[in-house]
Amino acid sequence: MKKGMENLNKMPVNQKAKRMLQKAGGGIGNDSLYCVQLARWAIDNGHVMVEHDVDETIKAMMTWRPARVMNFFMVAAGEEYDPDGWERTRDQYEMALLIIEDIEEKMVAHFPWYRSAE
């Protein structure tokens, strides 16, 4: 499992998230995607407010195996996670918000009833 996550964290989006976490002084672990860790950092430090379901999903994602997290992000084997606009983010706050918004979009795709009450 650790080797698989190491390989996923070599993706450009995760390398940028790692640099942003380092710049922000956030702790970095090797057991989850750096972009998910950045999202978690932003929530935990009050930089982004999210609904409870989003918060719980991101907490859970910190423990998921590589195949599960890539399935959630709808990334096929051999492809890279590449959320729209990540290259243009200027700081850790923009990047975290972009990742969180992408996670919310994926939640709606996987759980169509998620937003049905709105």
Buried (B, 14 or more C-beta within 10 A) or exposed (E): EEEEBEEBBEBEBBEBBBBBBEEBEBEBEEBBBBBBBBBBBBBEBEEBEBEEEBBEBBEEBBEBEBEEBBBBBEBEEEEBBEBEEBEEBEEBBBBBBBBBBBBBEBBEEEEEEBEEEE
